[in-house]
Amino acid sequence: MTSHTEPALSARPGLTGLSFSKGHGTGNDFILVADPNGSVDVTAADVAAACDRHRGIGADGLIRAVPSSFLPEGRALLEDTPEAQWFMDYRNSDGSVSEMCGNGVRVFVHFLLESGLVELADGASMAIGTRGGVKVVKRSVDGYSVDMGPWEFIYPEAAAARATDSLVEADGLQVARPGLSISMGNPHTVVALAEIAELRATRLFDAPSVDPAPPHGTNVEFVVPHDPLMHDGVGQLSMRVHERGVGETLSCGTGACAAAIATRYWAGADAPDVWSVTVPGGIVGVRFTVSAQGGEHVHLSGPAVLVARGTFS
């Protein structure tokens, strides 16, 4: 793709008349718009109106596909990764800016392909710029796999000492539960529950209370490890999530990674490196590898589907 270095055109106000697609990854749904000239001015109010499930199209977030060269964050990434030509400008459904989304980046690449903006053969990979860093997405016959990069504990000293670092309260849970806070480029707090019935009984309409909360808020995952934990060498867990700035969603890619990280950490040295994570919207895969530089990377795999196209009125 030709690199865009010219200044953006005059900002286009609002979304009126703009073409869009609607897509999802295991039920985590998004509105996607293409902005190859960097000329679309998307406001928080535009996003909130479009994502409203009663008065708008309805979605967990809105993704603008824009060349990285049109954004300061994108230009910074291009200095080290010039092949990251496209930037995933992701907003939560309330209009707030988010670092990235694991399900969203798969749908984003599928949108680029279906819109004719890029070409990517089966088995080939491409680099995508996000506010959570560059993510490498590989195409396969049954979906996409994303190298989500390295992960880290948000409170490493507390995690090392106690295996948890916070207390989480949620509607439907009788007492506060310990949580473990993990950064996937965006913040997560993972809470283990004892059984599926408890997971179903937890009500996630309102945001859970996390103490202490990470500085910019957090997504909260409630997980139940399966019994037995492994099947054919693959770890198994079920999860629900309340996403920061959105509410409960059918799936969260970075949240599935965080859930697998926490469960693997709690399970100890014999825990597997490959996980199957069941979310209300389906199943995603999480895999751990060691990078050439020696750090541990997390890979997320799953489907991506476009269901509709239209034009904002």
CORHUKA-V805501 format. One line per field, one symbol per residue. ss: DSSP state (A for helix, B for strand, O for the rest). phi: phi as a letter, one per 20 degrees, with the letter a starting at -180 (. if undefined). burial: I if it has 24 or more other C-alpha atoms within 12 Angstrom, else O. Layout:
# CORHUKA-V805501
ss=???
phi=???
burial=???
This chain:
# CORHUKA-V805501
ss=OOOOOOOOOOOBBOOOOOBBBBBBBOOBBBBBBBBOOOOBBOOAAAAAAAAOOOOOOOOOBBBBBBBAAAOAAAAAAAAAOOOOOBBBBBBBOOOOBOOOOAAAAAAAAAAAAAOOOOOOOOOOBBBBBBOOBBBBBBBBOOBBBBBBBBOBBOOAAAAAAAOOOBBBBOBOOOOOBBBBBBBOOOBBBBBBOOOAAAAAAOBOOOOOBBBOOOOOOOBBBBBBBBBBBBBOOBBBBBBBBBBOOOBBBOOOAAAAAAAAAAAAAAAOOOOOOBBBBBBOOBBBBBBBBBOOOOOBBBBBBBOOBBBBBBBOO
phi=.ffecffffggefmdgnefbcdbbclnfdbeccecfdmdeeeeffgffffefeddcfnafaccdecggfecgfffffffdcffefddeedcffenffcfabffffffgfffgffemebcbfgnecbecebfeoededdecfdqbddffnfcbffcfffffecmbbbdcdbfoefcfdfccecddnceccdcedebfffffffddfeffeccfeggdnbecddccffcffdclndfcbdbcbdegmcofcfabfffffffffffffffnfeffdccddedgeqccdccdcdffeoeeddddcrebcddacacfe
burial=OOOIOOOOOOOOOOIOOIOIIIIIIIIIIIIIIIIIIIIIIIIIOIIIIIIIOOOOIIIIIIIIIIIIIIIOIIIOIIOOIIIIIIIIIIIIIIIIIIIIIIIIIIIIIIIIIIOOOIOIOOOOIIIIIIIIIIIIIIIOOOIIIIIIIIIIIIIOOOIOOOIIIIIIIIOOIOOOIIIIIIIIIIIIIIIIIOOOOOIOOIOIOOIIIIIOIIOOIIIIIIIIIIOOIOOOOIIIIIIIIIIIIIIIIIIIIIIIIIIIIIIIIIOOOOIIIIIIIIIIIIIIIIIIOOOOOOOOIIIIIIIIIIOOOOOOO
